[in-house]
Protein backbone atom coordinates (compact mmCIF):
# COMPACT_ATOMS: atom_id res chain seq x y z
CA UNK A 1 0.00 0.00 0.00
CA UNK A 2 2.84 2.36 0.79
CA UNK A 3 4.45 1.70 -2.56
CA UNK A 4 1.15 2.30 -4.32
CA UNK A 5 0.68 5.62 -2.56
CA UNK A 6 4.19 6.67 -3.54
CA UNK A 7 3.54 5.73 -7.16
CA UNK A 8 0.28 7.70 -7.22
CA UNK A 9 2.00 10.76 -5.77
CA UNK A 10 4.77 10.56 -8.37
CA UNK A 11 2.23 10.24 -11.18
CA UNK A 12 0.32 13.26 -9.90
CA UNK A 13 3.51 15.30 -9.69
CA UNK A 14 4.43 14.33 -13.25
CA UNK A 15 0.95 15.23 -14.51
CA UNK A 16 1.04 18.58 -12.76
CA UNK A 17 4.47 19.34 -14.22
CA UNK A 18 3.17 18.43 -17.67
CA UNK A 19 0.45 21.08 -17.46
CA UNK A 20 1.79 24.33 -18.92
CA UNK A 21 0.00 27.71 -18.86
CA UNK A 22 1.15 30.21 -21.51
CA UNK A 23 0.53 33.86 -20.50
CA UNK A 24 -1.09 36.41 -22.77
CA UNK A 25 1.18 38.02 -25.43
CA UNK A 26 3.62 35.11 -25.15
CA UNK A 27 4.40 32.00 -27.19
CA UNK A 28 6.27 28.81 -26.25
CA UNK A 29 8.32 26.85 -28.75
CA UNK A 30 8.03 23.11 -27.96
CA UNK A 31 10.50 20.44 -29.06
CA UNK A 32 9.93 16.67 -29.23
CA UNK A 33 13.10 14.68 -28.68
CA UNK A 34 15.15 17.75 -29.61
CA UNK A 35 13.23 18.59 -32.81
CA UNK A 36 10.72 21.37 -33.28
CA UNK A 37 7.20 20.07 -32.61
CA UNK A 38 4.80 23.01 -32.32
CA UNK A 39 4.26 26.54 -30.93
CA UNK A 40 1.92 27.09 -28.02
CA UNK A 41 -0.19 30.24 -27.88
CA UNK A 42 -1.70 31.72 -24.71
CA UNK A 43 -3.70 29.19 -22.66
CA UNK A 44 -3.41 25.78 -20.97
CA UNK A 45 -1.37 23.05 -22.66
CA UNK A 46 -0.28 19.48 -21.83
CA UNK A 47 3.12 18.21 -22.88
CA UNK A 48 4.28 14.64 -23.23
CA UNK A 49 6.39 13.85 -20.17
CA UNK A 50 10.08 13.15 -20.72
CA UNK A 51 9.67 13.52 -24.50
CA UNK A 52 8.67 17.15 -24.99
CA UNK A 53 10.18 20.28 -23.57
CA UNK A 54 9.69 24.01 -23.89
CA UNK A 55 12.70 25.13 -25.92
CA UNK A 56 12.05 28.89 -25.73
CA UNK A 57 9.61 31.34 -24.21
CA UNK A 58 9.06 34.22 -26.61
CA UNK A 59 7.41 37.58 -25.81
CA UNK A 60 5.18 38.87 -28.61
CA UNK A 61 5.02 42.42 -27.23
CA UNK A 62 6.88 45.30 -28.84
CA UNK A 63 10.38 45.60 -27.47
CA UNK A 64 12.92 48.42 -27.41
CA UNK A 65 16.64 47.92 -27.98
CA UNK A 66 18.83 50.90 -27.01
CA UNK A 67 22.28 50.46 -28.52
CA UNK A 68 25.42 52.33 -27.37
CA UNK A 69 27.00 55.05 -29.58
CA UNK A 70 28.88 53.87 -32.64
CA UNK A 71 31.66 55.82 -34.45
CA UNK A 72 30.57 56.79 -37.94
CA UNK A 73 32.57 58.65 -40.61
CA UNK A 74 30.75 61.01 -42.95
CA UNK A 75 31.49 61.67 -46.61
CA UNK A 76 33.63 64.72 -45.71
CA UNK A 77 35.73 62.66 -43.22
CA UNK A 78 34.08 63.85 -40.02
CA UNK A 79 33.81 61.22 -37.29
CA UNK A 80 30.61 61.31 -35.29
CA UNK A 81 29.17 59.20 -32.48
CA UNK A 82 25.64 58.01 -33.23
CA UNK A 83 23.47 55.83 -31.00
CA UNK A 84 20.21 54.28 -32.12
CA UNK A 85 16.98 52.99 -30.64
CA UNK A 86 15.21 50.12 -32.40
CA UNK A 87 11.53 49.26 -31.84
CA UNK A 88 10.58 45.73 -32.90
CA UNK A 89 8.38 42.73 -32.12
CA UNK A 90 8.45 39.01 -32.88
CA UNK A 91 5.87 37.84 -35.40
CA UNK A 92 7.18 34.23 -35.82
CA UNK A 93 8.44 32.53 -32.62
CA UNK A 94 9.83 29.53 -34.54
CA UNK A 95 11.98 31.66 -36.86
CA UNK A 96 13.00 33.83 -33.91
CA UNK A 97 14.16 30.72 -32.04
CA UNK A 98 15.98 28.95 -34.85
CA UNK A 99 16.76 31.78 -37.27
CA UNK A 100 19.58 33.48 -35.36
CA UNK A 101 21.55 32.63 -32.26
CA UNK A 102 21.37 36.03 -30.53
CA UNK A 103 18.67 38.19 -32.15
CA UNK A 104 19.37 41.41 -30.17
CA UNK A 105 23.09 41.33 -30.87
CA UNK A 106 22.37 40.55 -34.51
CA UNK A 107 20.07 43.59 -34.73
CA UNK A 108 22.73 45.77 -33.09
CA UNK A 109 25.45 44.70 -35.50
CA UNK A 110 23.16 45.04 -38.50
CA UNK A 111 22.05 48.49 -37.31
CA UNK A 112 25.66 49.71 -36.90
CA UNK A 113 26.62 48.41 -40.35
CA UNK A 114 23.60 50.04 -41.97
CA UNK A 115 24.24 53.40 -40.29
CA UNK A 116 27.87 53.43 -41.40
CA UNK A 117 26.82 52.67 -44.96
CA UNK A 118 24.17 55.41 -45.06
CA UNK A 119 26.13 58.13 -43.22
CA UNK A 120 29.25 57.35 -45.28
CA UNK A 121 27.52 58.68 -48.36
CA UNK A 122 26.37 61.92 -46.71
CA UNK A 123 28.13 65.08 -45.58
CA UNK A 124 28.00 66.45 -42.05
CA UNK A 125 25.38 69.06 -42.89
CA UNK A 126 23.21 66.49 -44.65
CA UNK A 127 23.48 64.16 -41.67
CA UNK A 128 22.41 66.85 -39.23
CA UNK A 129 19.48 68.01 -41.35
CA UNK A 130 18.22 64.66 -42.69
CA UNK A 131 17.51 62.70 -39.53
CA UNK A 132 13.99 61.65 -40.59
CA UNK A 133 15.23 60.44 -43.97
CA UNK A 134 18.03 58.46 -42.29
CA UNK A 135 15.55 56.90 -39.86
CA UNK A 136 13.29 55.81 -42.71
CA UNK A 137 16.15 54.25 -44.72
CA UNK A 138 17.53 52.35 -41.71
CA UNK A 139 14.07 51.08 -40.79
CA UNK A 140 13.43 49.78 -44.32
CA UNK A 141 16.83 48.03 -44.54
CA UNK A 142 16.62 46.43 -41.08
CA UNK A 143 13.03 45.32 -41.57
CA UNK A 144 13.89 43.52 -44.77
CA UNK A 145 16.98 41.88 -43.27
CA UNK A 146 15.24 40.66 -40.07
CA UNK A 147 12.26 39.03 -41.79
CA UNK A 148 14.10 35.68 -41.89
CA UNK A 149 14.57 35.92 -38.09
CA UNK A 150 10.85 36.32 -37.41
CA UNK A 151 11.37 39.95 -36.32
CA UNK A 152 9.37 42.96 -37.49
CA UNK A 153 11.16 46.35 -37.23
CA UNK A 154 8.61 49.06 -36.53
CA UNK A 155 11.00 52.03 -36.56
CA UNK A 156 14.56 53.07 -35.89
CA UNK A 157 15.44 56.40 -34.27
CA UNK A 158 18.80 58.16 -34.20
CA UNK A 159 18.90 59.06 -30.54
CA UNK A 160 21.97 61.32 -30.54
CA UNK A 161 24.33 62.64 -33.18
CA UNK A 162 27.52 63.96 -31.60
CA UNK A 163 30.04 65.62 -33.93
CA UNK A 164 33.64 66.25 -32.82
CA UNK A 165 34.25 68.79 -30.04
CA UNK A 166 35.64 71.52 -32.29
CA UNK A 167 32.76 71.18 -34.73
CA UNK A 168 30.27 71.14 -31.87
CA UNK A 169 31.77 74.36 -30.46
CA UNK A 170 31.60 76.02 -33.88
CA UNK A 171 27.98 74.93 -34.23
CA UNK A 172 27.16 76.27 -30.79
CA UNK A 173 28.73 79.63 -31.69
CA UNK A 174 26.77 79.70 -34.93
CA UNK A 175 23.55 78.87 -33.10
CA UNK A 176 24.27 81.59 -30.54
CA UNK A 177 24.89 84.10 -33.33
CA UNK A 178 21.64 83.04 -34.99
CA UNK A 179 19.75 83.48 -31.70
CA UNK A 180 21.26 86.94 -31.21
CA UNK A 181 20.39 87.85 -34.78
CA UNK A 182 16.78 86.73 -34.32
CA UNK A 183 16.64 88.64 -31.04
CA UNK A 184 17.92 91.80 -32.74
CA UNK A 185 15.41 91.40 -35.54
CA UNK A 186 12.57 90.93 -33.08
CA UNK A 187 13.72 93.97 -31.09
CA UNK A 188 13.89 96.09 -34.26
CA UNK A 189 10.46 94.86 -35.31
CA UNK A 190 9.12 95.77 -31.87
CA UNK A 191 10.58 99.27 -32.04
CA UNK A 192 9.23 99.72 -35.55
CA UNK A 193 5.77 98.61 -34.50
CA UNK A 194 5.94 100.89 -31.46
CA UNK A 195 6.89 103.88 -33.65
CA UNK A 196 4.04 103.07 -36.04
CA UNK A 197 1.63 102.82 -33.14
CA UNK A 198 2.77 106.17 -31.72
CA UNK A 199 2.47 107.84 -35.15
CA UNK A 200 -1.01 106.43 -35.60
CA UNK A 201 -1.94 107.63 -32.12
CA UNK A 202 -0.67 111.15 -32.85
CA UNK A 203 -2.52 111.12 -36.16
CA UNK A 204 -5.76 110.08 -34.50
CA UNK A 205 -5.24 112.72 -31.80
CA UNK A 206 -4.68 115.46 -34.41
CA UNK A 207 -7.78 114.34 -36.29
CA UNK A 208 -9.82 114.41 -33.08
CA UNK A 209 -8.51 117.88 -32.19
CA UNK A 210 -9.32 119.20 -35.67
CA UNK A 211 -12.75 117.63 -35.46
CA UNK A 212 -13.30 119.27 -32.07
CA UNK A 213 -12.29 122.70 -33.43
CA UNK A 214 -14.55 122.15 -36.41
CA UNK A 215 -17.48 121.22 -34.21
CA UNK A 216 -16.82 124.24 -31.99
CA UNK A 217 -16.79 126.61 -34.96
CA UNK A 218 -19.93 125.03 -36.33
CA UNK A 219 -21.67 125.50 -32.97
CA UNK A 220 -20.45 129.12 -32.77
CA UNK A 221 -21.68 129.81 -36.30
CA UNK A 222 -24.99 128.16 -35.48
CA UNK A 223 -25.20 130.29 -32.32
CA UNK A 224 -24.49 133.50 -34.22
CA UNK A 225 -27.01 132.55 -36.89
CA UNK A 226 -29.54 131.79 -34.20
CA UNK A 227 -28.83 135.14 -32.54
CA UNK A 228 -29.28 136.99 -35.85
CA UNK A 229 -32.50 135.13 -36.43
CA UNK A 230 -33.70 136.11 -32.99
CA UNK A 231 -32.77 139.80 -33.58
CA UNK A 232 -34.50 139.81 -36.94
CA UNK A 233 -37.49 138.10 -35.41
CA UNK A 234 -37.58 140.69 -32.64
CA UNK A 235 -37.47 143.51 -35.20
CA UNK A 236 -40.17 141.84 -37.23
CA UNK A 237 -42.29 141.41 -34.11
CA UNK A 238 -41.80 145.07 -33.15
CA UNK A 239 -42.78 146.22 -36.64
CA UNK A 240 -45.76 143.91 -36.55
CA UNK A 241 -46.80 145.29 -33.16
CA UNK A 242 -46.44 148.88 -34.41
CA UNK A 243 -48.51 148.05 -37.45
CA UNK A 244 -51.14 146.39 -35.32
CA UNK A 245 -51.22 149.43 -33.03
CA UNK A 246 -52.01 151.72 -36.10
CA UNK A 247 -50.15 154.85 -34.81
CA UNK A 248 -51.37 158.26 -35.92
CA UNK A 249 -49.40 160.69 -38.05
CA UNK A 250 -48.82 162.93 -35.05
CA UNK A 251 -47.35 159.98 -33.14
CA UNK A 252 -45.06 159.14 -36.05
CA UNK A 253 -43.89 162.75 -36.30
CA UNK A 254 -43.18 162.82 -32.57
CA UNK A 255 -41.18 159.58 -32.77
CA UNK A 256 -39.30 161.00 -35.75
CA UNK A 257 -38.40 164.09 -33.76
CA UNK A 258 -37.16 161.95 -30.88
CA UNK A 259 -35.06 159.93 -33.29
CA UNK A 260 -33.56 163.06 -34.84
CA UNK A 261 -32.79 164.40 -31.40
CA UNK A 262 -30.87 161.20 -30.60
CA UNK A 263 -28.98 161.51 -33.87
CA UNK A 264 -28.07 165.10 -33.15
CA UNK A 265 -26.53 164.12 -29.83
CA UNK A 266 -23.88 162.04 -31.72
CA UNK A 267 -20.48 163.31 -32.86
CA UNK A 268 -20.99 162.64 -36.59
CA UNK A 269 -20.65 165.51 -39.02
CA UNK A 270 -23.11 164.06 -41.45
CA UNK A 271 -26.63 162.91 -40.81
CA UNK A 272 -28.73 160.77 -43.13
CA UNK A 273 -32.43 161.47 -42.90
CA UNK A 274 -34.82 158.62 -43.70
CA UNK A 275 -37.04 159.17 -46.73
CA UNK A 276 -40.15 158.87 -44.61
CA UNK A 277 -39.27 162.17 -42.89
CA UNK A 278 -38.65 164.18 -46.04
CA UNK A 279 -41.99 165.89 -45.58
CA UNK A 280 -40.62 167.43 -42.41
CA UNK A 281 -38.43 169.88 -44.33
CA UNK A 282 -38.27 172.53 -41.72
CA UNK A 283 -37.33 170.09 -39.02
CA UNK A 284 -34.61 168.53 -41.15
CA UNK A 285 -33.13 171.94 -41.97
CA UNK A 286 -32.95 172.93 -38.35
CA UNK A 287 -31.33 169.68 -37.31
CA UNK A 288 -28.79 169.83 -40.13
CA UNK A 289 -27.76 173.40 -39.20
CA UNK A 290 -27.44 172.38 -35.60
CA UNK A 291 -25.24 169.42 -36.51
CA UNK A 292 -23.03 171.59 -38.77
CA UNK A 293 -22.33 174.13 -36.00
CA UNK A 294 -21.09 171.36 -33.64
CA UNK A 295 -17.29 171.02 -33.20
CA UNK A 296 -15.70 168.18 -35.16
CA UNK A 297 -13.21 165.76 -33.60
CA UNK A 298 -10.14 165.37 -35.82
CA UNK A 299 -9.87 161.63 -35.12
CA UNK A 300 -13.51 160.92 -35.97
CA UNK A 301 -14.73 160.12 -39.44
CA UNK A 302 -18.32 159.38 -40.23
C-alpha positions in Angstrom: 0.0 0.0 0.0 2.8 2.4 0.8 4.4 1.7 -2.6 1.2 2.3 -4.3 0.7 5.6 -2.6 4.2 6.7 -3.5 3.5 5.7 -7.2 0.3 7.7 -7.2 2.0 10.8 -5.8 4.8 10.6 -8.4 2.2 10.2 -11.2 0.3 13.3 -9.9 3.5 15.3 -9.7 4.4 14.3 -13.2 1.0 15.2 -14.5 1.0 18.6 -12.8 4.5 19.3 -14.2 3.2 18.4 -17.7 0.4 21.1 -17.5 1.8 24.3 -18.9 0.0 27.7 -18.9 1.1 30.2 -21.5 0.5 33.9 -20.5 -1.1 36.4 -22.8 1.2 38.0 -25.4 3.6 35.1 -25.1 4.4 32.0 -27.2 6.3 28.8 -26.3 8.3 26.8 -28.7 8.0 23.1 -28.0 10.5 20.4 -29.1 9.9 16.7 -29.2 13.1 14.7 -28.7 15.2 17.7 -29.6 13.2 18.6 -32.8 10.7 21.4 -33.3 7.2 20.1 -32.6 4.8 23.0 -32.3 4.3 26.5 -30.9 1.9 27.1 -28.0 -0.2 30.2 -27.9 -1.7 31.7 -24.7 -3.7 29.2 -22.7 -3.4 25.8 -21.0 -1.4 23.1 -22.7 -0.3 19.5 -21.8 3.1 18.2 -22.9 4.3 14.6 -23.2 6.4 13.8 -20.2 10.1 13.1 -20.7 9.7 13.5 -24.5 8.7 17.1 -25.0 10.2 20.3 -23.6 9.7 24.0 -23.9 12.7 25.1 -25.9 12.0 28.9 -25.7 9.6 31.3 -24.2 9.1 34.2 -26.6 7.4 37.6 -25.8 5.2 38.9 -28.6 5.0 42.4 -27.2 6.9 45.3 -28.8 10.4 45.6 -27.5 12.9 48.4 -27.4 16.6 47.9 -28.0 18.8 50.9 -27.0 22.3 50.5 -28.5 25.4 52.3 -27.4 27.0 55.0 -29.6 28.9 53.9 -32.6 31.7 55.8 -34.4 30.6 56.8 -37.9 32.6 58.6 -40.6 30.8 61.0 -43.0 31.5 61.7 -46.6 33.6 64.7 -45.7 35.7 62.7 -43.2 34.1 63.8 -40.0 33.8 61.2 -37.3 30.6 61.3 -35.3 29.2 59.2 -32.5 25.6 58.0 -33.2 23.5 55.8 -31.0 20.2 54.3 -32.1 17.0 53.0 -30.6 15.2 50.1 -32.4 11.5 49.3 -31.8 10.6 45.7 -32.9 8.4 42.7 -32.1 8.4 39.0 -32.9 5.9 37.8 -35.4 7.2 34.2 -35.8 8.4 32.5 -32.6 9.8 29.5 -34.5 12.0 31.7 -36.9 13.0 33.8 -33.9 14.2 30.7 -32.0 16.0 28.9 -34.8 16.8 31.8 -37.3 19.6 33.5 -35.4 21.6 32.6 -32.3 21.4 36.0 -30.5 18.7 38.2 -32.2 19.4 41.4 -30.2 23.1 41.3 -30.9 22.4 40.5 -34.5 20.1 43.6 -34.7 22.7 45.8 -33.1 25.4 44.7 -35.5 23.2 45.0 -38.5 22.1 48.5 -37.3 25.7 49.7 -36.9 26.6 48.4 -40.3 23.6 50.0 -42.0 24.2 53.4 -40.3 27.9 53.4 -41.4 26.8 52.7 -45.0 24.2 55.4 -45.1 26.1 58.1 -43.2 29.3 57.3 -45.3 27.5 58.7 -48.4 26.4 61.9 -46.7 28.1 65.1 -45.6 28.0 66.5 -42.0 25.4 69.1 -42.9 23.2 66.5 -44.7 23.5 64.2 -41.7 22.4 66.8 -39.2 19.5 68.0 -41.3 18.2 64.7 -42.7 17.5 62.7 -39.5 14.0 61.7 -40.6 15.2 60.4 -44.0 18.0 58.5 -42.3 15.6 56.9 -39.9 13.3 55.8 -42.7 16.1 54.3 -44.7 17.5 52.4 -41.7 14.1 51.1 -40.8 13.4 49.8 -44.3 16.8 48.0 -44.5 16.6 46.4 -41.1 13.0 45.3 -41.6 13.9 43.5 -44.8 17.0 41.9 -43.3 15.2 40.7 -40.1 12.3 39.0 -41.8 14.1 35.7 -41.9 14.6 35.9 -38.1 10.8 36.3 -37.4 11.4 39.9 -36.3 9.4 43.0 -37.5 11.2 46.3 -37.2 8.6 49.1 -36.5 11.0 52.0 -36.6 14.6 53.1 -35.9 15.4 56.4 -34.3 18.8 58.2 -34.2 18.9 59.1 -30.5 22.0 61.3 -30.5 24.3 62.6 -33.2 27.5 64.0 -31.6 30.0 65.6 -33.9 33.6 66.2 -32.8 34.2 68.8 -30.0 35.6 71.5 -32.3 32.8 71.2 -34.7 30.3 71.1 -31.9 31.8 74.4 -30.5 31.6 76.0 -33.9 28.0 74.9 -34.2 27.2 76.3 -30.8 28.7 79.6 -31.7 26.8 79.7 -34.9 23.5 78.9 -33.1 24.3 81.6 -30.5 24.9 84.1 -33.3 21.6 83.0 -35.0 19.7 83.5 -31.7 21.3 86.9 -31.2 20.4 87.8 -34.8 16.8 86.7 -34.3 16.6 88.6 -31.0 17.9 91.8 -32.7 15.4 91.4 -35.5 12.6 90.9 -33.1 13.7 94.0 -31.1 13.9 96.1 -34.3 10.5 94.9 -35.3 9.1 95.8 -31.9 10.6 99.3 -32.0 9.2 99.7 -35.6 5.8 98.6 -34.5 5.9 100.9 -31.5 6.9 103.9 -33.7 4.0 103.1 -36.0 1.6 102.8 -33.1 2.8 106.2 -31.7 2.5 107.8 -35.1 -1.0 106.4 -35.6 -1.9 107.6 -32.1 -0.7 111.1 -32.8 -2.5 111.1 -36.2 -5.8 110.1 -34.5 -5.2 112.7 -31.8 -4.7 115.5 -34.4 -7.8 114.3 -36.3 -9.8 114.4 -33.1 -8.5 117.9 -32.2 -9.3 119.2 -35.7 -12.7 117.6 -35.5 -13.3 119.3 -32.1 -12.3 122.7 -33.4 -14.5 122.2 -36.4 -17.5 121.2 -34.2 -16.8 124.2 -32.0 -16.8 126.6 -35.0 -19.9 125.0 -36.3 -21.7 125.5 -33.0 -20.4 129.1 -32.8 -21.7 129.8 -36.3 -25.0 128.2 -35.5 -25.2 130.3 -32.3 -24.5 133.5 -34.2 -27.0 132.5 -36.9 -29.5 131.8 -34.2 -28.8 135.1 -32.5 -29.3 137.0 -35.8 -32.5 135.1 -36.4 -33.7 136.1 -33.0 -32.8 139.8 -33.6 -34.5 139.8 -36.9 -37.5 138.1 -35.4 -37.6 140.7 -32.6 -37.5 143.5 -35.2 -40.2 141.8 -37.2 -42.3 141.4 -34.1 -41.8 145.1 -33.1 -42.8 146.2 -36.6 -45.8 143.9 -36.5 -46.8 145.3 -33.2 -46.4 148.9 -34.4 -48.5 148.1 -37.5 -51.1 146.4 -35.3 -51.2 149.4 -33.0 -52.0 151.7 -36.1 -50.2 154.8 -34.8 -51.4 158.3 -35.9 -49.4 160.7 -38.0 -48.8 162.9 -35.0 -47.4 160.0 -33.1 -45.1 159.1 -36.1 -43.9 162.7 -36.3 -43.2 162.8 -32.6 -41.2 159.6 -32.8 -39.3 161.0 -35.8 -38.4 164.1 -33.8 -37.2 162.0 -30.9 -35.1 159.9 -33.3 -33.6 163.1 -34.8 -32.8 164.4 -31.4 -30.9 161.2 -30.6 -29.0 161.5 -33.9 -28.1 165.1 -33.2 -26.5 164.1 -29.8 -23.9 162.0 -31.7 -20.5 163.3 -32.9 -21.0 162.6 -36.6 -20.6 165.5 -39.0 -23.1 164.1 -41.4 -26.6 162.9 -40.8 -28.7 160.8 -43.1 -32.4 161.5 -42.9 -34.8 158.6 -43.7 -37.0 159.2 -46.7 -40.1 158.9 -44.6 -39.3 162.2 -42.9 -38.7 164.2 -46.0 -42.0 165.9 -45.6 -40.6 167.4 -42.4 -38.4 169.9 -44.3 -38.3 172.5 -41.7 -37.3 170.1 -39.0 -34.6 168.5 -41.2 -33.1 171.9 -42.0 -33.0 172.9 -38.3 -31.3 169.7 -37.3 -28.8 169.8 -40.1 -27.8 173.4 -39.2 -27.4 172.4 -35.6 -25.2 169.4 -36.5 -23.0 171.6 -38.8 -22.3 174.1 -36.0 -21.1 171.4 -33.6 -17.3 171.0 -33.2 -15.7 168.2 -35.2 -13.2 165.8 -33.6 -10.1 165.4 -35.8 -9.9 161.6 -35.1 -13.5 160.9 -36.0 -14.7 160.1 -39.4 -18.3 159.4 -40.2 
